Amino acid sequence: MDATAAPAQIDLSQGLETALEILATGGPAMWVIGALSVITAALILWKTWDLSRLGAWNGGGHVQCAVAQWSDGQETAAQEILANRRTCRAILAHAAMQARLDPGLSDDAARAETTRVAARVLAHAQRGQRPLELISTIAPLLGLLGTVLGMISAFQALQQAGAQADPATLAGGIWEALLTTAAGMAVAIPASMALSWFESVEDRLRLEMEDAATRIFLRPLSRPETRQNKALKAAE
């Protein structure tokens, strides 16, 4: 066995024992906060991967290129650029182009269809935010609850001791009770920071998607008559 591996294993074992001791000291509230810390870390990692998969940080260069070709009148080439891409911007831009080229949709209907797709894409990008928001709200409350329960136990012990009460014992009980408040804040702060970061990323995505859709609809398009107009003319 490698001599350098033994100290690392000892440190890991001691760290695990210390963590379990702190969880046991804090009581049930500390166990719940510990579980929330694991869930928070998993949510942050998963959310980061999910936004990366949706193209949150790729700059949207392919969408800009497609919109530029669309503005030059090259509708087919623009759609080919976006056809096999699954990023948020690409999905919306491709849907907007298809809606505009659909002879069965008026301009208002094409805009409504694009809005529907945008709402669906953004809802997909916002997955996982509600649990983070909930954790950032309830983790400090759980910590405060654990502290209050610990203080009640400490003062009950002080009352039972009567004149024989030891200030050191009371201080130890208060110290143990305050652990849950610190743990709750330690979980809530990164959860709140991650939530704000994800929301800022999604706000930027929303603005870029709106910009691409607006540019697609601003270009005049000589479209075939819609089915509705054809039916009206046939009736006349």
N, C-alpha and C positions, 0 to 999 in steps of 0.2 A: 504493500500500500504506500502511496506517495506520502512523504512526510508533510508536505505542504497542504495536503487535502484534509488531514486530521484536524488542524486548527480551524479550518473553514467549516467543517462539519460540527465542531464543538460550538463555534459562534452561532451557526444556524440553529442548533438545538437550544442554546441558551436564549436566543431571540424568540423562538417559538414558545418556550416556557414562560418568558416574560410577557409575551402577548396574551397567552392563556391566563396568566395570573391577573393581568389588568382586566381582562374580560370578566373573570370571576369576581374581582373586587367591585366592579361597577354594577353588577347585578343584571337582571333581565334587560333593562334598558340598554346597557352596554352591548349585550349580545345582539340586540336588534340593530343598533348603530353599526356594529361590526359587519353584520350582513348587508346593511345599506352601503357601507364603504365598498364591499366587493361588487355589488350591483352597479354602483356609480362608476367604478373603474371599467367594468365590462361595457357599460353603456357608452362611455366616452370613447373607448377603443372602437366599438362597433360603429358608432355614429361617424367617427373620423373615416373609417374604411368605407362606409356607405356613401358619404358625400364625395369621397375621392372617386368611387366607382361611378357616381353620377356626374363627374366632370367639374366639381366645384372649383378645382384649382388648376385646370388645364388652360385657362385663358380664353377658350372658345374661339381659337383661330380658325378652325374649320367652318364654324358658323359664319364668321365674318367673311370668309372667302365665298361661301355659298350665297350669302346675301349680296355680296358685290356682283357675283355673276347673275343673280336674279335681277339686280338693278340694271345690268347691261342687256337684259332681255334673253339670257340663256337659261330658261326655266328648267330644261331637262338636265343640263349639266349641274345646276344648283341642287336639284333633288338627288342626283346621283351621289353628290358629296355627302349628303345627310342620310341617305337611305339606310345604311347599316350601322349607324352610330346610335348609342343608347344614352347619351348624356342629356341633361335637362334642356340645355339650349338647343341641341340638335333635334330633339323630339318636338319641341314647340315650333321651331322654325320650319321643320318638315311638314308638320300639321297645318301651319298657316299657309304654306305654299300649296298644299293639296286642296285646302279649303278654297283658296282663291281660284284655282284652276278647275274646280268642280262646276260644271255647267248647271247643275241642279241647285246650286246655292247662290242666293243673292249676296251682295256685299255685307249686308247686316247679318245674314245667316252665317256667312263665312267668319265674320268677327265673333259671333256668338260661339261657333264651334271652336275657334282658336282660344277663346276665353275658357271654355270648358276643359280643353286639354291642358291649358296652363294651370288651372286650379287643381287638376288631378296630379300633374307633375310636381307642383309645389307641395301638395299634401304628402306625396311620396317622399319628398326631400325633408319634410318636417317630422318624419317618424322618429320616435324615441325622445322627443323634446318634453312631452308631458310628464313621463316618469322622472326626468332630471329636474323639472320644475317642482314636482311633488317632493322629491328627496331634499332639494334645497330648502323647502318650506318646513318639512316635518322633522328633519334631523336635529335642528336646534331645539325644537319643542320636545323631542324625545330626550335630548340631553338635559334640558331644564327639568323635565319630569323626573328623570333619574336623580338629579341633584336634590330636588324637593323630597323625594322619598328617602334618600340617604340622610338628609338633614333631620327628617322626622325620626329616623332610627337612632341617629346620634343623640338627639335631645331626649329621646326616651331612655336611652342608656344612661344619660346624665341624671335624669330624674330618679331612676332606680338606684343609682349609686348614692344619691343624697349628699351628705356632708363628706363622704369618702370619695367624691368624684375627683378624678385625675384630669387636670387640664390637657395633658398629653394625649389621653385617650379621646377626649372631645376633639382636639385638633386633628388627630388621625382620622376620626370619623368624617369630619368636614372635608379633609383632603380627599378622602375616597369618594365622597359625594360629588365633589367638583369635577372629578374625572369625566363624568358623563357629559357635562356641559362642554368641556374642552373637546371631547371626542365628537359631539354633535356639530360643533362649529368647524372642526377639522374636515368633516364630511361635507357640510353645506357649502363651505367656501369654494372648493374646486368644482362642485356641481354647479354652483351659480356662475362661476367664471366660464366654465365650458358651455353652459346654456347661452350666455351672452355672446360668446364667440360663434357658436353655431347659428344663432339668430342673425348676427351681422353677415355671416357668409350667405345665408339664405336671402337676406335683403339685397345683397349685391347680385345674387343670381336672378332675383325677381326683376331688378332694374335692367339687367342685361337682356333678359328674355323679353321684357316689354319693348326695349329698344329695337331688338331684332324683328319682332312682330310688327312694330310701327313702320319700320323701313320696308317691310314686305308689302304692307297695305298701302303705303304712300305711292308706290310706283303705279302709274296708270296701266291698266291691263285691258286689252281688247279681247273680251271674253265672248264666247258664243251666247246666244240668247238662252236664258234659263227656261226650264220646262214650264214655269208659271207664265212667262211672257208668251211662249209659244201657244199655250192653251188659250190665253186671252185673245191672241190674234186669230186663232182658228175659230173661236166662238164668234168673232166679229164677221 
